[in-house]
């Protein structure tokens, strides 16, 4: 997850990462929380997330 990586490494703010990824701040915040809780495994799709051609695909 490029946005999470950029935030964790201090290269972007949450707002910048959201804008650059074309998703909401809430979505990035949720992914960041999942990363904090479970690491890279927390960013993998689950059965509750739609499988689409989405910007998150490049975030893993």
C-alpha positions in Angstrom: 0.0 0.0 0.0 1.9 3.0 -1.3 -0.2 5.5 0.7 0.4 3.7 4.0 4.1 3.3 3.2 4.4 7.0 2.4 2.7 8.0 5.6 4.6 5.6 7.8 7.9 6.8 6.2 6.9 10.4 6.7 6.9 11.3 3.0 3.2 12.4 2.9 0.5 13.4 5.2 -2.8 11.5 5.4 -4.5 14.1 3.3 -1.8 14.1 0.6 -1.8 10.3 0.4 -5.6 10.3 0.0 -5.5 12.9 -2.7 -2.7 11.2 -4.6 -4.5 7.8 -4.4 -7.9 9.2 -5.3 -9.6 7.9 -2.2 -11.1 9.5 0.9 -9.0 10.4 4.0 -11.3 8.1 6.0 -10.3 5.2 3.7 -6.6 5.9 4.1 -7.1 6.2 7.9 -8.9 2.9 7.9 -6.1 1.2 6.0 -3.5 2.8 8.2 -5.3 1.4 11.3 -5.4 -2.0 9.7 -1.7 -1.8 9.0 -0.9 -0.7 12.5 -2.9 -3.6 13.9 -1.9 -6.4 11.6 1.0 -5.3 9.4 0.9 -6.1 5.7 -1.6 -8.9 6.3 -4.1 -6.2 7.5 -4.0 -4.6 4.0 -5.0 -7.7 2.1 -8.5 -7.9 0.8 -11.0 -9.6 2.9 -14.4 -11.1 2.0 -16.1 -7.9 3.1 -14.2 -5.7 0.6 -15.3 -5.6 -3.0 -12.9 -7.0 -5.5 -12.5 -4.3 -8.1 -9.8 -2.7 -10.2 -9.0 -0.2 -7.4 -6.1 2.1 -6.5 -5.5 -0.1 -3.4 -4.1 -2.9 -5.6 -0.8 -1.1 -5.8 -0.7 -0.6 -2.0 0.4 -4.1 -1.1 
